Amino acid sequence: MFDRMVQLAPYLGRVYDRSRPVWVDLNELYRHGFMGEQSSAVLLVRQHGLVVSGRVPGALHAWLRTEEGYWAGLVSFCIAGRAESTVPPLALEHLAPRGALRPRAPEERGREPQY
């Protein structure tokens, strides 16, 4: 994840040696939505476009402090189209607000979607 070992003051963040399994709430992450009207998308696009809602499994790599004092999680996760879509999964690394991340319990770790 990082090119070299990062040392941060505790009040600025924490980088994990091993990633932590989390759920990423895409509704919260993208709650302001995207530009344009949803209803303007043709059925074919709605069937095969990227799914940016719901929750997906992710890996939390670090907590970092923003200049406003908020905590942001550095997280990696994949998004994809619906099952019938020909769009391949897209791997993302993103800063996510605390409210968009939830720990994944051990019994939930086998429920990741198969892409």
Secondary structure, DSSP 8 states (H G I E B T S, - for coil): --SS-----TTTEEEEEEEEEEEEEHHHHTTT--SS-GGGS-HHHHHHSB--SSEEEEEEEEEEE-TTS-EEEEEEEEE-B-TT-----EEEEEEEEGGGEEE--GGGTT-----
